[in-house]
Amino acid sequence: MKLHEYQAKDVFRKYGIPVPNGQLISSSDQTSRASQAIQGPPWVIKAQIHAGGRGKAGGVKLVHNPYEAVTAVESMLGKKIVTRQTGAEGVTVNQVLIEEGLDIERELYLSMVVDRAAMMPSMIFSQAGGMDIEEVAARTPQRIFKERVDPASGWMPYNGRNLVYRLDPLPSPNAVKGLLSVMDGVCRLFSALDCSLVEINPLIITRDGRVVALDAKMTIDDNALFRQKDMLVLDDPREKDPLEQMAEKYNLNYIRLDGNIGAMVNGAGLAMATMDVIKMAGAEPANFLDVGGGANEEMITKGFEIILKDRRVKAILINIFGGILRCDVLARGVVAAAAKTSIRVPLIVRLEGTNVDEGREILRNSDLKFLVAKDLSEAADIVAGQVS
């Protein structure tokens, strides 16, 4: 679950991480009052969306008088912002954050993630703040420093010093102290709130030596939301794809992608392999949909309906290995969904495993028109041929 910048900054304050003074507004009429309550000029107007790259897309603007502030807010609210992370469809801006402008001397990057290879949290720190960190990692990896955090001991003072004292030139003693404090706060909230990502880009040092989180990004592990009730109320459904919301309701693992081949698979590994072979065959997957090993007929029906609601889908590939999920259960679900929604695209089915003959018989006796593939490679080739 992603948090908006203003929500993440509210969390930062609770953990002693300094952030700029600001106010959230959802109407241009609120701009003047907000700018009067915040020290300035200048002020910074920021669109609140769940995507990075806002600055390049016009979602972050520096203004120097109240008129400019109102104009900037009006140019964002209700408009769509398109970034590399939103895709071509973009995201509608429903609210903006107005913050005080700060006198920046230095921009840094700080984040904490789960290092899957090391199986422990890692803090990432860089002198290249305010930049796309993926681009920095690709071009100048030597500018990125990492410090792994042993879960047994937690964040220790030496962990912070290992990162801060690699800066060149070294900041003032007050700034060093501020950086160490921010790192400690990030680590504490990362663990306490079951985060999968905490990112500050940029983390700035002002000309008077203060360390301030100018931006804030937080993602909480969905699997831990049952024990993060206070965080769950911060979820903004307006930022989610409607089909992903529908899938969430039925406990389906669905992610909408940019292609035109709908896929229904049981098992995350098989789903990723299926997307790989679709791409290898020269096509593009429209979704990641893992119905899981314990899916019932209703879940299968809903999953199929979700795929069919995506107007970009030109063909559907069903790839099921019947282990826990039996092939006959899958087949009945597909037939039930087809009875509710007319299928106007080619349907390719690859079934193997438990009750596979029964599953194929159910499909054969239905009114569905479908193609049967003997293996995954053939299934992908058939799908690619249908949309080429």
Buried (B, 14 or more C-beta within 10 A) or exposed (E): BBBBBBBBBBBBEEBEBBBBEBBBBBEBEBBBEBBEEBEBBBBBBBBBBBBBBBBEBBBBBEBEEBEBBBBBBBBBBEBEBBBEEBBEEBBBBBBBBBBBBBEBBBBBBBBBBBBEEEEEBBBBBBBBBBBBBEEBBEEEEEBBBBBEBEEEEEBBEEBBBBBBEBBEEEBEEEBBBBBBBBBBBBBBBBBEBBBBBBBBBBBBBBEEBBBBBBBBBBBBBBEBBEEBEEBEEBBBEEBBBEBBEBBBEBEBBBBBBEBBBBBBBBBEEBBEBBBEBBBEBEBBBBBBBBBBEEBBBEBBBBBBBBBBEBEBBBBBBBBBBBEBBBBBBBBBBBBBBBEEEEBEBBBBBBBBBBBBEBBBBBBEEBEBEBBBBEEBEBBBBBBBBBBE
